[in-house]
Amino acid sequence: MEFEDRVAAYAPKLEALQAELASRGVEFVEVHTVDTSGVVRSKIAPLKLSTSGESINAILYCVTHGDGQPMGDVAFASPSANEENGFPNIKGIIDPDTVVQHGWKPKFASAITRSYMLDGAPCAYDPRNVLARVEERARALGYEPKFALEYEFGIFHADHDLMRAGRYRELKPWGHSLINYDLVRSGEYQDFAAEFITRLKSIDIGVASLVTEYGYGMYEYALTPKSALAAADAAMRAKLHLRELCAERGLVATFMTRFQPPGKESACGAHHHVSLWRDGKPAFAAGPNRLTPVAEKFLAGVLNRMQETHIFFRPTVNSYRRFDRGAWSPEDVAWGFENRTAPIRAITTPNDAACRFEHRAPGADVNPYLSIAAILAAGCEGIDKDLPLEPPVTSNLANLDKPKLPRTLNASIEAFAASDFCADAFGEAFRDNYAESRRAEQAAFDAWQASHITDFEWQRYFVS
């Protein structure tokens, strides 16, 4: 849908929401746009749900993790923002389905945009547009996709002097133990959990649970299912409001996938639970350790494209420090019933409504719009092409000769960049731009590494 058509469709809804929010005492609105890396970029303004569009800095689709600076040569690869066009603003429109009033801060509401180029065409680099396009394909097949994400993350006591100096490893974890499912890790933990759950409930995001994970400062929350685009929106907002709650309490949260040395304590995953529904009924459910034909085809599609789409599940240099089959972070292309060492765990108990696939490859650093899009696009291709499903794994994956997931960021980039499937599913312009963004990420790490003498070198060669 072109920009003018989208504005015409959204304007009556936005006008009604503007009046309703004003009557409830809302005075301010946070307008969110999601960048390439899945980071929320926001502005705060007096309440006005514009029916004519928002100005969005196009550089959001070619910026780095962390500091948000242009990604080197990627700026020249992105027609939305480059040296030639002077890095212009493009256009956005608030999606009325995302407008919510904050229950814990009732003078505030928030909303999420969709982006458009200056000529009115949908912005090919907007992650929300990418997922919306894939979800439309799934619905055209007659299915309603549902996703629920669970995030593992770290919480530390905030020390802004250390953080400004880049000395993050010196921050103190929040809580005195490293035990799973511990209600008394700190005296404030239960109140923190209750406040987080209450805040998200007020903006229609369900939290199934919040628990302590194995490791100092390690925690996990699980969200309840929503349709594909709504699930990504919920995942993005949950991370934002968790960080907000932490900041209010002198804490800081991290979603980097491994902040402990490999082999020590847990890494941070973001497992994706997926199911398809048709006519209000689960389309995957066939009974314990059984799948319906459509579930088998969907799963066959996901496995078939797992190497090409792996970049969406492990998008950073740090992502690859999480590889460890023994710690339930998958290394192979495989699936099994209730198998946590495979990337796809088929869950068929305790009841039909709970039947789903758990994709265990994604880390907590994913862009949820892209990781959900990857699973859904590949699964729908499996249905469309009637792909056969290989048998489930029933023994130790370490002893089986299964295809391997790419072990490095560079390997994932090349598999993605060469994929005709990814060009078709997500758009060729998006594929090429995202591949360049990941190359810039790898290049930044390589340049940093080349400019530093490592602890290994000091310890091994200083007295040689």
SVG drawing of the C-alpha trace seen along z (x, -y; Angstrom):
<svg xmlns="http://www.w3.org/2000/svg" viewBox="-13 -19 75 61">
<polyline fill="none" stroke="black" stroke-width="0.4" points="0.0,0.0 1.4,-3.4 1.8,-6.2 -1.2,-8.2 -3.4,-5.1 -2.1,-4.2 -2.7,-7.7 -6.3,-7.6 -6.8,-4.2 -5.3,-5.2 -6.5,-8.8 -10.0,-8.1 -8.6,-5.7 -5.9,-8.1 -8.3,-11.0 -10.6,-8.8 -7.6,-7.6 -6.4,-11.2 -9.7,-12.3 -10.0,-9.2 -6.4,-9.6 -7.0,-13.3 -10.2,-12.4 -8.1,-10.0 -5.6,-12.7 -2.8,-11.7 -0.5,-14.7 2.5,-13.2 3.3,-10.5 6.4,-8.5 6.8,-7.8 8.9,-4.7 10.7,-3.6 12.7,-0.4 16.1,-0.5 17.9,2.2 19.5,3.7 16.1,3.9 16.8,1.0 13.9,-1.3 14.5,-4.9 12.0,-7.3 10.9,-10.9 8.7,-12.4 6.2,-15.0 3.0,-16.6 0.1,-14.4 -0.6,-14.5 -1.3,-11.4 -0.5,-12.9 -2.8,-11.9 -0.4,-13.4 2.7,-11.4 5.8,-11.7 9.4,-12.7 11.8,-9.8 15.6,-10.1 16.5,-7.6 19.8,-7.0 18.1,-4.6 18.4,-2.0 22.2,-2.2 23.5,-2.7 25.6,-0.6 24.8,1.2 25.4,-0.8 26.6,-4.2 24.1,-4.6 26.7,-5.9 26.6,-5.4 27.9,-1.9 30.9,-3.0 30.3,-1.9 26.7,-0.7 25.6,-4.3 26.4,-4.2 24.6,-0.9 21.3,-2.3 19.3,-4.5 17.4,-5.8 20.4,-7.6 23.8,-8.3 26.3,-11.0 24.7,-11.7 21.2,-12.5 22.5,-14.2 20.9,-11.8 17.3,-13.1 14.2,-12.4 11.7,-10.0 8.1,-9.6 6.3,-7.5 2.8,-6.9 1.7,-5.8 0.2,-2.4 -3.1,-2.8 -3.0,0.8 0.1,-0.1 -1.2,-3.1 -1.4,-2.4 -1.6,-4.5 0.9,-3.6 -0.8,-2.4 2.2,-3.2 2.6,-6.7 -0.9,-7.6 0.1,-11.0 2.1,-9.1 1.0,-7.1 3.2,-5.4 3.0,-4.3 5.1,-2.6 5.5,-3.8 5.7,-2.3 8.2,-3.9 7.8,-5.2 10.2,-6.6 9.7,-10.2 8.0,-8.9 5.4,-7.2 6.6,-3.6 7.0,-1.4 10.5,-1.7 12.2,1.6 14.6,1.3 11.9,0.9 11.9,4.2 8.2,3.8 7.4,3.6 9.5,6.7 7.5,8.7 4.1,7.3 4.8,8.5 5.7,12.0 2.7,12.2 0.3,11.2 1.7,14.2 0.9,16.5 -2.6,15.2 -3.1,15.6 -2.4,19.4 -5.4,19.3 -3.4,19.4 -3.0,17.1 0.5,17.3 1.1,16.9 4.5,16.2 5.6,15.9 9.2,14.9 11.2,15.5 14.3,13.5 17.3,14.3 19.1,11.1 21.5,9.7 20.8,7.1 23.6,5.1 23.9,2.3 24.4,-0.8 27.7,-2.7 27.7,-5.4 31.4,-6.3 32.4,-2.7 29.9,-2.6 31.1,-5.8 34.7,-4.4 33.6,-1.2 34.5,0.9 31.3,2.9 32.8,6.1 33.5,4.4 29.7,3.8 28.3,5.8 25.5,8.3 22.1,7.7 21.5,10.4 23.7,12.6 23.2,16.1 23.3,17.8 20.5,20.3 17.6,20.9 14.0,20.1 15.2,18.3 12.6,16.0 15.1,14.5 18.1,13.6 17.7,10.1 15.2,8.4 13.8,6.3 13.4,9.1 9.7,10.0 8.6,6.3 10.6,5.8 8.9,8.8 5.4,7.7 6.0,4.1 7.3,5.4 4.4,7.7 1.9,5.0 3.3,2.4 3.3,4.7 -0.3,5.9 -1.4,2.2 -0.3,2.0 -1.8,5.4 1.4,7.5 1.1,10.7 4.0,12.0 3.8,15.8 6.6,15.7 9.8,14.0 12.4,16.2 16.0,16.1 18.3,17.9 21.5,19.8 24.3,17.2 25.0,14.1 22.7,11.3 20.9,13.7 17.1,13.5 14.4,14.6 10.9,13.5 8.5,15.2 5.8,13.4 2.3,14.8 1.4,15.4 0.3,12.8 0.0,12.6 3.4,12.2 3.7,8.4 2.1,7.8 4.5,10.4 7.5,8.5 6.0,5.2 5.5,6.7 9.0,8.1 10.5,4.7 8.4,2.9 9.1,5.5 12.8,4.9 12.4,1.1 10.2,1.0 12.4,3.5 15.4,1.2 13.2,-1.8 12.3,0.0 15.9,0.9 17.0,-2.7 14.5,-3.9 16.0,-1.6 19.7,-2.3 20.1,0.9 21.0,1.6 19.9,4.5 21.9,6.1 20.7,8.4 24.1,9.2 24.1,12.9 27.2,13.7 28.7,11.5 30.3,14.3 33.3,16.3 32.2,19.2 31.5,22.3 30.8,20.3 27.2,19.7 24.4,19.1 24.3,17.2 21.3,15.1 18.9,16.8 15.6,15.6 13.6,18.7 10.7,18.2 7.5,20.3 5.5,20.5 2.2,22.1 -0.3,21.7 -4.1,21.5 -7.0,21.9 -10.6,21.1 -9.7,20.6 -8.1,24.0 -4.5,25.0 -3.2,26.3 -0.2,28.2 -1.9,30.4 -2.2,34.1 -1.5,35.6 1.5,36.5 4.7,36.8 2.6,36.4 2.3,33.5 -0.3,32.6 0.6,32.7 0.7,28.9 3.0,28.8 5.4,31.2 5.5,29.1 6.0,25.9 8.8,27.5 10.4,28.9 10.5,25.4 12.1,23.9 14.8,26.5 15.4,26.1 16.2,22.4 17.8,22.4 21.4,21.9 20.4,19.0 18.4,17.2 20.8,17.9 22.0,14.3 18.7,13.2 19.1,15.5 22.8,14.7 23.3,11.1 26.4,9.9 30.0,11.0 29.0,11.7 26.2,14.0 28.6,16.7 30.1,16.9 26.8,18.5 27.3,21.7 27.3,24.7 25.1,27.7 25.8,29.0 24.4,25.8 21.3,26.2 22.4,23.5 22.0,25.4 24.8,26.1 23.0,28.3 20.1,28.3 17.7,30.8 14.6,31.2 13.1,33.5 10.2,33.9 11.1,32.1 14.8,32.0 16.5,28.9 19.8,29.6 18.2,29.2 17.3,25.8 13.7,26.9 12.0,28.5 8.5,29.8 6.2,29.4 3.1,31.5 2.1,31.8 0.3,31.2 -2.6,30.3 -3.5,29.6 -3.7,25.9 -0.1,25.9 1.2,27.6 4.0,25.5 7.6,25.3 10.3,23.7 13.1,22.2 16.1,22.2 18.8,20.7 17.9,17.0 19.9,15.0 18.7,12.1 20.4,9.7 18.0,10.5 15.8,8.0 12.5,9.8 10.8,8.5 13.5,10.2 13.8,13.4 10.0,13.9 9.9,13.1 12.6,15.7 10.8,18.5 7.4,17.6 8.7,17.1 10.6,20.4 7.7,22.3 5.2,21.0 7.4,22.0 7.4,25.5 3.6,25.5 3.4,24.0 5.9,26.4 4.7,29.5 8.2,30.2 8.8,33.6 10.0,33.6 13.0,35.6 12.6,37.9 13.1,36.4 16.4,36.8 16.2,39.5 19.8,39.8 22.8,37.6 23.2,34.9 26.9,34.9 27.1,38.4 25.0,37.6 26.1,36.3 23.7,33.4 24.2,30.1 25.8,27.5 24.7,23.9 27.2,21.3 29.8,20.9 30.8,17.3 29.2,14.0 31.0,13.9 29.8,17.4 26.2,16.4 26.5,13.2 27.7,15.1 24.9,17.7 22.3,14.9 23.7,12.6 23.7,15.4 20.2,16.5 17.5,16.1 15.0,17.2 15.9,14.3 15.7,11.8 12.2,13.0 10.9,13.3 12.3,10.1 13.0,8.0 16.3,7.9 17.0,4.3 16.6,5.3 18.7,8.5 21.6,6.5 21.4,3.7 21.2,6.0 24.1,8.0 26.2,4.8 25.1,3.8 26.4,7.1 29.7,6.8 30.1,3.4 29.6,5.0 32.3,7.6 34.6,5.0 34.3,2.8 35.2,5.8 38.2,6.7 39.5,3.2 39.2,3.0 40.9,6.4 43.7,5.4 44.4,2.3 44.6,4.1 47.2,6.4 45.2,9.1 45.7,10.5 46.7,13.8 49.6,12.1 50.8,10.3 50.7,13.5 52.2,15.8 54.9,13.7 56.0,11.0 58.6,13.2 59.5,15.3"/>
</svg>
